[in-house]
Amino acid sequence: VSSVLIFCEFLIYYVVIFQCRWPEVKGGAHMGKKETPTSVLKAIILADTHLLGEIKGHWLDKLRREWQMERSFQTALWLLQPDIVFILGDVFDEGKWSSPQAWADDVRRFQKMFKYPVSTELVVIVGNHDIGFHYEMTTYKVNRFEKVFNFTSGKLLTRKGINFVVVNSVAMEGDGCAVCRTSEAKLVALSHKLNCSQQKPNPSNKRCSDVEKLPASEPILLQHYPLYRKSDAECSGEDSAPPEEKNIPFKEKYDVLSQEASQKV
């Protein structure tokens, strides 16, 4: 019995994740012809960890789920040694209504489960369950999340020549709310910087003369809500939705960003 427990609750994660391999990278526009291990960025992308809160989370359910997530994450870090890990929102299940004490407890559990070595960087993006849907979102909740995770909407991360744009997709409502205005203004400024970086040096172009040049790579957008699409009908791959769910229409501003917001982003 002890052997079965040790295998099923600890060793099984090594057996499964050991079979995973990083894909071979043949080079890109921003890389040279000769590839070296240090020139390739190894990234793990996760989402929707939904750590249960004090209101809806049962202690036994928490214990079971969090043990599985912790072992999966720590084993993946040990075996795959990624350079960076992205968590694309909904870190918590009840962040949208949790009290300061409950929030502090949830953060403590998250930091224990998702601890990482100095050789790996962790970037956490905000989701609607972390700060509430747009009509529930407040500056207090946004600031609380930003303080813990050093998150800023409209932030640019450049790692090994690759540009990542971090966005608070909950704020992409377009109704002029305070958080929305700030997020949109940062994206506009970032868009200008990216556009100037694509252009060849030109002394007569004063709009780009004082702009910091970024690596010439297309930016990768990181946010919680997917950009607008009618359904999952055209999505394929092993992670795609089951056939019976692929044609279910998505609700704008709930399942996906609105068409207008997606176009603006």
N, C-alpha and C positions, 0 to 999 in steps of 0.2 A: 504493500500500500504506500509506503514512504517513497519507494522508487517511482511509482506511478505519479504521485503528487509532484515530486521534484521534476520529472520529465514534462508533465502537462502544464505546470505552472512556472517553469523556469527554462529548462533546456529546449523546449519546443520552439521558442522564439529564435534561438540560435540556429536550429535545424532549418527553419523556414527562411529566415533572412540571409543565411549563408548562401543560399541559392541565387540571390539577387546579384546583379552585376551592373556597373555603370556602363552605359552605351559607349561605343567607340566614337570619338569625335574626329572627323576628318578635316576640320578647319572651317572658318567662316570669313566673312568680309573684314572683320576687325582683327583677325589673327594672321600671323605669318604662315609661310608654307610649312615650316618645321614645327611640329607639335611637341610640347613637353608636358609632363604631368602638372607642372606649376602653372601652365598657361590655360588650363581647362578649369572652369568653375563647376564644382560638384554641389548641386543644390537639391535639397529635399523639400517638397511642397506638401503641406498638410492643411486641413481645414475642418471646422466644425467639431472641435473636441468636446464642446458642450459639457464642461464640468458641472455636475449637478449641484444645486444650491440647497439652502436649508429649508425652503418651502416645499418644493416638489421632490426633492431627492431623499430617498430612503438610505439609511446608513449602510445596509448590506449591498444595495445596488451601487452606491458610491464606491465601496470597498472593492467590489468585483471589477467594475469598469475601470477604475483608476489604476488598479494593479496591472490590468492588461495593457492599458495605454502606456504606463510607465515602463513596463518590461519591453514592449515593442519599441518605444522611442529610444531607450537606453541601449538596447541591443543593436538597433540600426546605427546609432552613433558609433558604437564600438567597432562594428564590423565594416561599415561603409565609410566612416570618417568624412562626412560632408564638410565643405567649406562654409556653407550657409544653410539655414533652415528657415523657411517661410511658413507661418501659420495664417491662413487667409480668413480670419474672423470667426465669430461665435466661439471664442475661447471658453466663455462661461455660458451657462444656460439661463441664469437669472440675474445677470449683470444689469439688465434693464430696470429692475426694481429692487435690487438687494440693498440692504442697509449698510452703513459704513463698516459695522462689525462683520457682517456676513461677507462683504466685499473683501475685507482684509483676510478673512479665513480662506476664501476661495483663491485669492492671490497666493497665499502661503502654500496651499496644496499644489497649485500650478507650478510654482517655483521648485518645489520638491520633485514633482514628476518630470518636469522638463528641464532639469538642470543640464548644463552643457559645458564642455571644456573650453579653455581659452582659444583653442585652435578652430573652434566653430562659432559662427555668429548666428544669433537668433533674432529674426525680425517678425514681429506680430502686428497684424493688420486688424482694424476694428470691424466688428459685425453688428447686425441689428440686435442680437441677443446680449451684446456687451453694453450697448448704450441705449437700446430701444429702437423701435421703428421711428421714422422721421418725426411723427407727431408726438412721440415720447422722448425724443432726444433733447437733452438740455446741455448747456455749456458745462455745468457741474459734472455730468456723467462723462462728457468728452474729455474734460481736463483730468478727471480721475483716471481714465484709461491711459491718456497720454503720459501722465506722471509715472505710472508703473512700467509701461512698455516703451517709453521714449518714442511714441508714435506721433507723426505729424502728417496730416493730409497734404498732398501736393509735394511730398518729399522725394528727392531723387537720390538713389543709391547707385553708385558705379563700382562694380567689382570685376576685376580682370577684364576691363574693356567692355563690359555689358552694363547697359543702363536699365535700371528698374525704377518705375514710377509708382509710388505708394499713394493710394487714394482712399478717402473715407466715402465709400459709395452710398452710405446712408444720408450723406449731406448733398447728394446730387439730385435734389428734388426740383431745383430751379424756381423756388417760390420766394427767394430773397431773404430767407431767414439768416440770422447773424452767423451761424456756423456755416451755412451754405455759401454766403458771400465770401467769407474768408477762404474756404476751400477752393472755390472757383477762381478767386483772384490768384492764389498760389499756382493753380494749374495753368492759368493764362501766362504767368511769368515764366513758368517752367517750359511751356510750349514755345515761347519766344527764344529761350536759351537753346532748346533742342533744334529749332529751325535754323538759328544762326550757326549752329555747329555743323549743319549739313552743307552750308554754303562755302565756296572758296573764298579765301581772303581777298577783300576788295576795299581799298582805302576810301573809296567814294561812298561806301555803304555805312553811314554813320549810325544806323540803328543797331548794328552788330559790332561796332568798333570796340566797345567796352565790355562785351559779353564774354564770359568765361567759356572756352571751347570744351566740349565734351567729346568722348570717344565716338567715332562714326559708326555706331551700331543702333539698330532700330530699338526703341524702348519697349520693355516688357511691362505691361500694365498689371499691377497687383491690387486687387480689391475683393470685397466679399460678394457683393451682388454680381451675377453674370451680366454682361452687356445684353441688350435686347435681342431676343429671337422669339419666334412664334411658339415653337415647341422644340422638343428634342428629336424631331423626326429625321433630321439630317445628321445627327450625331452618331458616331460609330466607335468601335473599339471595345476593349474588355470592361471598361468602366462606364459604358453608356447605359442609359435607362433600359429596363425590360421592355420587350416589344409592346406589351399592353399599355405602357405608360408613355411611349414616345410621341403619340399624337395628342396628348392632353395639352390644351392651350395654356400658356403661361400668362399670369396676371402681371401687368406692368406695375412698377413701384412696390411689388410684393415678392414675386418670384424672380423677376429680372428688373433691371433699370428700364425706365421709359425709353421710347424711341428717341425722343428729344434729348434726354440726358445722355444716352449712348452716343448720339451723333456729336454732341458737344464735347464729350470726353475724347 
